[in-house]
Amino acid sequence: MYYQQRISKTDLARNTHQAIREAQRGYTVVVENHGQAEVAIVDILDFQLQRAAIRYFSSPHLLDEDVEITDAVMESLPDDQARCDLVVGHYLAVHISLGRAAELLKLPFDDLRTRLVRSGISLRIGPETIEELRAEVALLKKLDKDS
């Protein structure tokens, strides 16, 4: 499904709050002038996820598979974009699972999955190795204990 709405610059000026709400709901709001697209308004997290994917595909070799991404590592990063870059990069490099990526970004699993699909970022469904399966089982056990 393609989440896009088109709006004129005049309508944007009259309904700025509504356009922003639509972007926060997951729609890309394309602002047009005389029928020509000029800018797009997107939710900030979707924007950060897209930028993170672009960064990863620009330099996939820069990620170290053996780095453990802990809460301390996440907190040490300078901003939300750096956190998205690290997590999405490791997810796309198949170093961490989607569940672990959601946990690190402090997002519900379904929310992250929806945002990635909406942003055109490929999903990896299911573990690809026995180590990934074990990591998924450990995460599920941890989540079960926490609830």
Rosetta blueprint (number, residue, H / E / L):
1 M L
2 Y L
3 Y L
4 Q E
5 Q E
6 R E
7 I E
8 S E
9 K H
10 T H
11 D H
12 L H
13 A H
14 R H
15 N L
16 T H
17 H H
18 Q H
19 A H
20 I H
21 R H
22 E H
23 A H
24 Q H
25 R L
26 G L
27 Y L
28 T E
29 V E
30 V E
31 V E
32 E E
33 N E
34 H L
35 G L
36 Q E
37 A E
38 E E
39 V E
40 A E
41 I E
42 V L
43 D L
44 I H
45 L H
46 D H
47 F H
48 Q H
49 L H
50 Q H
51 R H
52 A H
53 A H
54 I H
55 R H
56 Y H
57 F H
58 S H
59 S L
60 P H
61 H H
62 L H
63 L L
64 D L
65 E L
66 D L
67 V L
68 E L
69 I L
70 T L
71 D H
72 A H
73 V H
74 M H
75 E H
76 S H
77 L L
78 P L
79 D L
80 D H
81 Q H
82 A H
83 R H
84 C H
85 D H
86 L H
87 V H
88 V H
89 G H
90 H H
91 Y H
92 L H
93 A L
94 V L
95 H L
96 I L
97 S L
98 L H
99 G H
100 R H
101 A H
102 A H
103 E H
104 L H
105 L H
106 K L
107 L L
108 P L
109 F H
110 D H
111 D H
112 L H
113 R H
114 T H
115 R H
116 L H
117 V H
118 R H
119 S L
120 G L
121 I L
122 S L
123 L L
124 R L
125 I L
126 G L
127 P L
128 E L
129 T L
130 I H
131 E H
132 E H
133 L H
134 R H
135 A H
136 E H
137 V H
138 A H
139 L H
140 L H
141 K H
142 K H
143 L H
144 D H
145 K H
146 D H
147 S L
